[in-house]
Each structure stands twice: as C-alpha cells, then as structure tokens.
C-alpha cells in the first residue's frame, strides 16, 4: 500500500512537460490579463484577484465579478459568451496574459 501511495503522489507539484508554459497563458488568480469585449472592440488590462483584494480603480478585478468569472480559466485566444442581466450576452476574448509586475524592494 505505501508503495502505491508514493507512486501515485510522485511528481505532485511538478508540472508535466509543457504544462508550465500552458498555465502561464491561462487566466487565473493573480494573473494580469488583457481582454477584449468583442461587441464593442474595447480592450482592457486587469489583474484577477480574490474578492478581498479587489479594487476597481486599481484594475484589480475579483474572480467573483461577472468579468472575472467569465475570464477565469480561459487560455490566450479563447473567448466566451457571457450572459448579462436582462438576457443580454457579451462575448469576451482573452488576448494575452501579461508578465507579472515585480514588487518594489521591501514590499512584502
């Protein structure tokens, strides 16, 4: 039994070949993203964050916000039709995942 458990758990936390690169292009918490509203053509850059860290004025959008929910899990180039209130729909496309900003020295 112990032998099987070790084998099953082997490699956990280690990305498979190519997996790290794929994940780097996926919308996830703490990722900086550029997306486009395909209906209006408007582009916006945001950071997806946990609800407690959301700050619209700073471009930090909660994953529980409608746009955050629509983008979470998309890969670059993918789009989603997202239902809005009153039956309208919005098509959002993830253009790219932006490089993470480095924190200034001494900032956490």
Secondary structure as UniProt FT lines:
FT   HELIX           2..9
FT   TURN            10..13
FT   TURN            17..18
FT   HELIX           19..24
FT   TURN            29..30
FT   STRAND          32..37
FT   TURN            38..40
FT   STRAND          43..49
FT   HELIX           51..53
FT   HELIX           56..58
FT   STRAND          60..62
FT   TURN            63..64
FT   HELIX           66..71
FT   TURN            72..73
FT   TURN            76..77
FT   STRAND          79..83
FT   HELIX           85..87
FT   STRAND          89..98
FT   TURN            105..106
//
